[in-house]
Amino acid sequence: METIRRNTTEAEQVALQDYLAEKKKAADPTTKWNRLFIWTLALLSVGTFVWFTQIPHTGFWLSLILFIAFNIISLVQDLVKLGKEDKSEEQVLVWDIGRQEIETIPLHIRRLATWEDISLHINLHLLELVEGGCMWLYEGGISVFEQEGLWPSSQVEIYKEKHVQRAISKLKCHGQPIQPIILDNSYFDPMYEMEEEPEDLQRIDKDFDQLLEEIRTGGIQST
């Protein structure tokens, strides 16, 4: 697959900067330490009140103490995770923002077929590429294609790095709109019988229509 390095657009630069700011804010332990202090103070206050007033240890007071203790434990675990968190993504973001460059995979699409797996919350796209052959493209999780109605399009760029996908989207659309072929479950049920399911961005050197027929009849090969 061809990969290109190009300058970021103003919108992409802003999205990367906003994502970096969010990560830094999430990694700031100040808020969690403040909450830990408040919950600890609450636990001591409730415990002291129950001890000195000799109130019977009813279910209410025990539940309250357990609830406060649970929050304290959760905050301690979060603070431990923050201390061990890998900072490499932040460093790469700083690097990308500073040099104002990103890597993308340009694709020229003639046709595509789309199938939605509601149970797995993913869309699976089979692309017919202009230069020949086909490609699988997964959509779901962090890679939902939020392109203001521009997807699917005859020309797209796949953002290569995962941190860029999280900051912006998985792809950027150009070109003309394409009317997708919507496939039902009768096409893709046989796929679950395969030893190896297709991988995201996997190229297949086959004719688009032939591949669709193989999928429908269960004769598809993963390569």
Secondary structure, 3 states (H helix, E strand, C coil): CCCEEEECCHHHHHHHHHHHHHHHHHHCCHHHHHHHHHHHHHHHHHHHHHHHHCCCCCHHHHHHHHHHHHHHHHHHHHHHHHHHCCCHHHHHHHHHHHHCEEEEEEEEEEEEEEEEECCCCEEEEEEEECCCCEEEEEECHHHCCCCCCCCCEEEEEEECCHHHHHHCCCEEEEEEECCCEECCHHHHHHHHHCCCCCCCCCEECCCHHHHHHHHHHCCCCCC
